[in-house]
Amino acid sequence: MEKVKQLIQLNGTNHLLINTPGWIKGFGIEILSQLTALVKPTHLIYLTNNLNPDLNETENELLSKIQYDKILKTQGCFIKSPDIVKYPASYIRVYKMLSYFHYDCEENRFDFEPLVRKSPLRVSYTDCGNDMTKLLSFNGVAAVSFLDLNNINHEDITICLEAQVIGLFAVPLEEFQTMTIELEKNKGSLSSHENLPNMIIDCEKYIDPIESEFLGLGLIHSIDESQKLLNIYTPVDQSLLQARFGDGEFKLVLVKGRTDMPMEELLPKVLTHKRKTSRKRKAKEIPYASFSGSLGKGGKVLNVRRNLKRRGLQN
């Protein structure tokens, strides 16, 4: 409920939509009870099949826990027939993610052409984690962090970030300075490696407590280590990014969470089909996939069956 209180204070007069977890019986009414105690609504809209003005015993029991002045009963839409197909939650998550990344804020429309057909946004990063003066004056990606993952080898950060969804956070300069002081006190909490982005080891310890603004999500296309550039697809308005980070008042921090994108987004069938049908002509390489038949000197393909332990794989 602390997060809900923060949202209510932050949004002010804006609309607030809360999706309660339906798989925990009784949890929704508990949230509504505390929520109405905070908001103190004058009108409550009740979706039901019972349009009788009088409340029955069950309704009285449930609604007695909720604060309101007046109740408006209206016909609800409920799926009862087992023949009606319901989309799994995983499908809905994929749909929401694709809709998010394929929205063009400049044109105010959706464009479902493969993202890899467009040029990604190029954002510079720094590897000067040991030099706080340079880090505080840098206007690109100041650092990256991983949610729930604190044992990543810094040399493997490119593998861990490419083709992954990340969150873009704008951290006020004063907040970032406070965080860097804590990072300096705890040696090893800020890892730096030549030509790679700085990495904050414990995301929940150092990033969660500070004040920051979540700008949106991004999909990292690739990392150019030679030029220290991150190639990112993001629907976030570039003018907003320029306004936040152009004057150095905010620092850009990227956080990799648990969100994933479907493989089709990175390797669309329309591109693989063209590759297969153009054997006679030299086709362009497709990102994140190699069609080379050569595995290198001494290389071979090893297919492992999970239900069979082979002698060569026991150790």
C-alpha positions, 0 to 999 in steps of 0.5 A: 500500500505504500506504493499506492499512497505514493501513486495517489500523491504523485498523480494528484487529480489524474486517473489511477487504475489498479489491477488487483491480483485475482488469483488470491481470493479475498485480496482484492477486497482488502486492497479496495478497503484500504484504498477507499480509506485513503481516497474516500470516494463519493461514488462507487460503480459496482459491476454486477449481474444483480441489477436489483436496487437492494443489495443481497447478503453477500454484497452487503458483506463485501461492500460493508468493508468499503468506504463510499457515499453513493453506489451505482450498480450497472450490468457487468460483462462476465465470461461464463461459457467454457467455450469462450477462449481466454488469452493466457497471461503470457500472450497478453504480456507479449501483446502489451510489450509489442504494442509498446515498442511499436508505437511511434510517438512522433507520428502518433500511430503504431508501426508493426514493421520489424524493429531491426529494419529501423536505425536504433538510437545511439547513446554514448556510455562511459567506462570512467567509474573510478573517476567520479569527476568525469562520471558526474560531468558525463551526459550519456549512460552513467551506469547500468545495473541488473535486478536480482543479479549481483554475480555477473562478470563485468566482461560478460556485460555485452552478452547480458545486455544485447537483445534485452529490454532495459528501463531508462531512469533519469536520476537527479544530479544531487541524488546521483552524487549521494549514490556515488558517495555510498558506492565509494564507501563500499568498494566493488559496488561500482564496477568499471571495465575498459570500453564497457559501461559502468556497472552498479552491482546491487541495484536494490541497495543503491538505485531503489532508495534514491529519487528517480524518474522512469522514462520508459523501456528500451531494447538494446540492439547492440553495443559498440565497444570501440566507440562506446555506444549503445544502440537502443530501440525505444518509443520514448520521445527523443526530445524528452531524452534531450531535455533531461540529459542535455544540460547535465542536471540528470544522469541516465541509468539503465536497469535490466529487469525480468522483462523479455521480448519474443524472439520474432522481434529480433529475428522476424520470419520475413527476413529469414524467409528472404534469406532461405529463398535467396540462396543463389544471391549473396544476402545480407547478414541478419542480426543475432543469427549466423548461417555459417556452416563452418564451426571452426577448426576442431568444432562439431555439433553436439546434441544433448538429450536431457533424459540421457547422460552421455559419458562425455557429459558426466563431468 
